[in-house]
Amino acid sequence: MAIKTDVFSILDARIEILERKVEWFEKFGNRNKTKEVLEHVVAIERLSELKSVKSDLEYGVHWKN
């Protein structure tokens, strides 16, 4: 059985990757390329969803110590 720290370290790593991807596009991305804009929108949505899942796990699951 996974412990809370293992689960959250995986989520945090994936969140960090997506945050960097979103930040990169906002600084350097080509807003005139439809494909890049769509990838950016998908990254934002995935980031939002992961943060929501993390919150749900934090407050909705009774973790064993």
C-alpha positions as CSV (number, residue, x, y, z in Angstrom):
1,M,0.0,0.0,0.0
2,A,1.3,3.4,-1.0
3,I,1.8,5.9,1.8
4,K,0.7,9.5,1.5
5,T,4.2,10.9,0.9
6,D,4.7,8.6,-2.1
7,V,1.4,9.6,-3.7
8,F,2.0,13.2,-3.1
9,S,5.5,13.2,-4.4
10,I,4.3,11.7,-7.7
11,L,1.5,14.3,-8.0
12,D,3.9,17.1,-7.1
13,A,6.4,16.0,-9.7
14,R,3.8,15.9,-12.4
15,I,2.3,19.3,-11.3
16,E,5.8,20.8,-11.4
17,I,6.4,19.5,-15.0
18,L,3.1,21.0,-16.2
19,E,3.7,24.3,-14.4
20,R,7.1,24.6,-16.2
21,K,5.4,23.8,-19.5
22,V,2.7,26.5,-18.9
23,E,5.3,29.1,-17.8
24,W,7.5,28.3,-20.8
25,F,4.7,28.8,-23.3
26,E,3.7,32.1,-21.6
27,K,7.2,33.4,-22.0
28,F,8.4,31.9,-25.3
29,G,5.4,30.2,-27.0
30,N,4.1,31.2,-30.4
31,R,0.6,32.3,-30.0
32,N,0.1,32.3,-33.7
33,K,0.5,28.5,-34.0
34,T,-2.8,26.8,-33.4
35,K,-1.0,23.5,-32.3
36,E,1.1,25.3,-29.6
37,V,-2.0,27.2,-28.3
38,L,-4.0,24.0,-28.1
39,E,-1.2,22.2,-26.3
40,H,-1.0,25.1,-23.9
41,V,-4.7,25.0,-23.2
42,V,-4.5,21.2,-22.6
43,A,-1.5,21.7,-20.2
44,I,-3.5,24.3,-18.2
45,E,-6.5,21.9,-18.0
46,R,-4.3,19.0,-16.9
47,L,-2.6,21.1,-14.3
48,S,-5.9,22.2,-12.9
49,E,-7.2,18.7,-12.8
50,L,-4.1,17.4,-11.0
51,K,-4.3,20.1,-8.4
52,S,-8.0,19.2,-7.9
53,V,-7.1,15.5,-7.5
54,K,-4.4,16.4,-5.0
55,S,-6.8,18.5,-3.0
56,D,-9.4,15.7,-3.1
57,L,-6.8,13.2,-1.9
58,E,-5.6,15.6,0.8
59,Y,-9.0,16.3,2.3
60,G,-11.1,13.3,1.2
61,V,-8.9,10.3,2.1
62,H,-8.1,9.0,5.5
63,W,-4.5,8.0,5.2
64,K,-2.9,5.4,7.4
65,N,0.3,6.4,9.2
